[in-house]
């Protein structure tokens, strides 16, 4: 069965008030935090394949998203990059949709319209986008998470989670058309973004993934906190700390970032005292922050 540009497997599942978890690659999926989070949720909930784009080449440039060749029982097989849909059913509800979305290079409006058609067809009640971005934060402090919950209640508070609406203006991704369409359909929306150390850039950041699952479990009682790969993330960052001890320049940079991070936290805990303004950053870190801001603008 076709829904927009997606080929959906039959027989179609009957989903009860489904909630959709979405990630967008490569945009806001640094450290593969969105990918790793959805993969863990899918394994935990015993998800099943639902569908994928019938002709991904209509939307993706395969000189930018490269196909892979693998040997399977001695035969060469080509795997073509695609956007995939999965689902999971629960006993008490809600059921779940998982949207592994890739940013398009062509026919973008048709692509985003097709995603919205899938959301409408299955009657999605809540849309939750997860991801990560680089920021001037030290790996020696709890990773910051920003986002919004709308009217969705939290079961418990999460440290270093800042719920706020974005006031960004400027270039962005065409995938925000999906978010606009979700708003027009009056679907509940959640958004969580983990802020990762810019100087680290791990291909798979398990500390970031742990923070994301921690935030999701504060909203969803059926997502356990021990689903997070906490020990693996701690090991990654411990190894980095050992390497930092042998690099005096990086060590100095991180110490200044720690001071800046702590001052910002103090300022938020004691509004009006201007604690953040008391920290004088070196020219090196000022330049680092400036270059980071330019890079983030280009990525957005």
C-alpha positions in Angstrom: 0.0 0.0 0.0 1.2 3.5 -0.8 0.8 6.5 1.5 2.3 9.4 -0.2 5.8 8.4 -1.3 6.0 5.6 1.3 5.5 1.9 0.6 3.7 0.5 3.6 3.8 -3.2 4.5 0.6 -5.1 4.6 -1.4 -6.1 6.5 -1.6 -2.7 8.1 -1.3 -2.7 11.9 -4.2 -1.2 13.9 -2.5 1.4 16.1 -4.1 2.7 19.3 -3.6 6.5 19.7 0.0 6.2 18.5 2.8 8.5 19.6 5.5 9.2 17.0 9.2 9.4 17.8 11.1 11.1 15.1 14.8 11.8 14.3 16.3 13.7 11.4 19.7 12.6 10.0 22.2 14.2 9.5 20.6 17.4 10.8 20.4 17.5 14.6 21.7 13.9 14.9 25.2 14.6 15.9 26.8 11.8 17.9 24.0 9.7 16.4 22.0 10.5 19.5 18.6 10.4 17.7 19.4 7.2 15.9 20.7 5.4 19.0 17.7 6.5 21.1 15.2 5.3 18.6 17.1 2.0 18.1 17.1 1.3 21.8 13.4 2.1 22.2 12.6 -0.1 19.2 14.5 -3.1 20.6 12.9 -2.6 24.0 9.4 -2.4 22.6 9.9 -5.2 20.1 9.1 -3.0 17.1 8.4 -4.2 13.6 9.0 -2.8 10.1 6.2 -0.6 8.8 7.6 0.8 5.5 10.0 3.0 3.6 10.2 5.3 0.7 9.3 3.5 -2.5 11.9 5.5 -4.6 14.4 7.1 -2.3 16.4 8.4 -5.3 13.6 10.9 -5.9 14.6 12.7 -2.8 18.2 11.9 -1.9 21.5 12.6 -3.7 23.4 9.3 -3.5 26.8 11.0 -3.9 26.1 12.6 -0.5 24.3 9.7 1.2 26.4 6.8 -0.1 25.0 3.3 -0.7 26.9 0.5 1.0 28.1 -2.8 -0.5 28.1 -5.9 1.7 28.9 -9.5 1.2 26.0 -11.8 2.2 26.8 -15.5 1.9 29.4 -14.6 -0.7 27.2 -12.4 -2.8 27.5 -8.6 -3.1 24.4 -6.7 -2.0 23.9 -2.9 -2.3 22.0 -1.2 0.6 20.4 2.1 -0.5 20.0 4.9 2.1 16.3 5.4 2.9 13.9 6.8 5.4 12.3 4.0 7.4 9.2 3.6 9.4 8.7 1.1 12.3 5.9 0.6 14.9 5.4 -1.0 18.2 2.2 -2.1 20.0 1.7 -2.1 23.8 -0.8 -3.7 26.0 -2.1 -0.6 27.7 -1.3 2.0 25.0 -0.4 4.2 23.5 1.2 2.4 20.5 4.3 3.9 18.9 5.5 5.0 15.5 9.3 5.5 14.8 10.3 7.8 12.0 13.9 7.5 10.8 13.9 10.5 8.5 16.7 11.7 6.3 17.0 15.3 5.1 16.1 15.5 1.4 18.1 17.0 -1.4 15.2 17.3 -4.0 11.4 17.3 -4.2 11.4 18.3 -0.6 7.8 19.5 -0.3 6.6 16.2 -1.7 8.7 14.4 0.8 7.6 16.4 3.8 3.9 16.1 2.7 4.3 12.3 2.5 5.6 12.2 6.1 2.5 14.3 7.2 0.3 11.9 5.2 1.7 9.0 7.2 1.1 10.9 10.5 -2.5 11.7 9.5 -3.3 8.2 8.2 -2.3 6.5 11.5 -3.9 9.1 13.7 -0.8 10.2 15.6 -1.7 11.9 18.9 1.7 13.1 19.9 4.9 13.9 17.9 8.2 13.8 19.7 11.4 14.9 17.9 14.7 13.9 19.5 18.2 15.0 18.4 21.5 16.5 19.4 23.6 19.5 18.4 27.2 20.7 19.2 27.7 23.4 21.8 30.4 25.1 23.9 29.8 22.7 26.8 32.5 20.7 28.7 32.3 16.9 28.9 33.1 17.2 32.6 29.7 18.6 33.5 26.1 17.1 33.0 25.1 17.6 29.4 22.5 20.3 28.9 19.2 19.4 27.3 16.8 22.0 25.8 13.3 21.4 24.5 9.6 22.0 24.9 6.7 19.9 26.3 3.7 22.1 25.6 1.0 20.9 27.8 2.5 17.4 28.3 3.1 16.8 32.0 6.4 15.5 33.4 6.4 12.6 35.8 9.6 14.0 37.5 12.1 16.8 37.1 15.3 16.2 35.1 18.4 18.1 36.1 19.9 20.5 33.5 16.8 20.3 31.3 15.8 23.7 30.1 12.3 23.9 28.8 11.9 26.9 26.5 10.7 27.9 23.1 13.3 28.7 20.4 13.7 32.3 19.3 16.1 31.4 16.4 15.6 33.3 13.2 17.6 32.5 10.0 18.4 29.6 7.6 17.0 26.3 8.7 16.1 22.8 7.3 13.2 22.1 5.0 12.2 19.4 7.5 10.7 22.1 9.7 7.8 21.9 7.3 6.9 18.7 9.1 6.8 20.5 12.4 4.6 23.2 10.9 2.2 20.6 9.5 2.1 18.9 12.9 1.1 22.2 14.5 -1.7 22.7 12.0 -3.1 19.3 12.8 -3.2 20.3 16.5 -1.1 17.3 17.5 0.8 17.4 20.8 4.4 18.1 20.3 7.5 17.4 22.4 11.1 18.3 21.4 14.3 17.4 23.2 17.8 18.5 22.1 21.0 17.3 23.8 24.0 19.7 23.7 27.2 17.9 23.1 30.8 19.1 23.4 31.9 20.6 20.1 35.6 19.5 20.6 34.6 15.8 21.1 32.5 14.8 18.1 32.1 11.1 18.7 30.4 9.1 16.0 28.2 7.5 18.6 27.9 9.5 21.8 26.4 7.2 24.5 26.4 9.9 27.2 24.2 12.0 25.0 22.0 9.0 24.3 21.7 8.4 28.1 20.6 12.0 28.7 18.0 11.7 25.9 16.5 8.5 27.4 16.5 10.1 30.9 14.4 13.0 29.5 12.0 10.7 27.7 11.5 8.5 30.7 10.5 11.6 32.7 7.5 11.8 30.4 6.8 8.2 29.5 6.4 5.8 32.4 6.9 2.7 30.2 10.5 3.9 29.2 12.8 2.8 32.0 15.8 4.9 32.9 18.0 1.9 33.0 17.5 1.5 29.2 20.1 4.2 28.8 23.7 3.1 28.0 25.1 5.0 31.1 28.2 2.9 31.7 29.3 3.0 28.1 29.0 6.7 28.0 30.9 7.1 31.2 33.7 5.0 29.8 33.9 7.2 26.6 34.2 10.4 28.6 36.7 8.9 31.1 38.9 8.0 28.2 38.6 11.6 26.9 39.5 13.0 30.3 42.7 10.9 30.3 43.6 12.3 26.9 42.9 15.8 28.0 45.5 15.5 30.8 48.1 15.1 28.1 47.0 18.2 26.1 47.6 21.4 28.1 45.9 23.7 25.5 42.7 21.6 25.5 42.8 21.2 29.3 43.0 25.0 29.6 40.1 25.5 27.2 37.9 23.0 29.0 38.7 24.7 32.4 37.4 28.0 31.0 34.3 26.3 29.6 33.7 24.7 33.0 33.9 28.2 34.6 31.5 29.6 32.0 29.1 26.6 32.4 29.1 27.0 36.2 28.5 30.7 36.0 25.5 30.3 33.8 24.0 27.7 36.1 24.6 30.0 39.1 23.0 32.9 37.2 19.9 30.8 36.4 19.7 29.6 40.1 20.0 33.2 41.3 18.4 35.4 38.7 19.3 39.1 38.7 22.8 38.6 40.3 24.6 38.5 36.9 26.9 35.7 37.8 27.6 34.7 34.2 28.9 38.2 33.4 31.6 37.8 36.1 33.5 35.2 34.0 36.2 36.6 31.7 36.9 34.3 28.8 40.3 34.1 27.1 40.6 35.3 23.5 41.0 31.6 22.5 37.7 30.5 23.9 36.0 33.7 22.6 37.3 32.8 19.1 36.2 29.2 19.7 32.6 30.3 20.6 32.5 32.6 17.6 33.6 29.9 15.2 31.1 27.5 16.8 28.3 29.9 16.4 29.1 30.4 12.7 29.3 26.6 12.2 25.9 26.1 13.9 24.3 28.8 11.7 25.7 27.0 8.6 24.4 23.7 9.8 21.0 25.1 10.6 
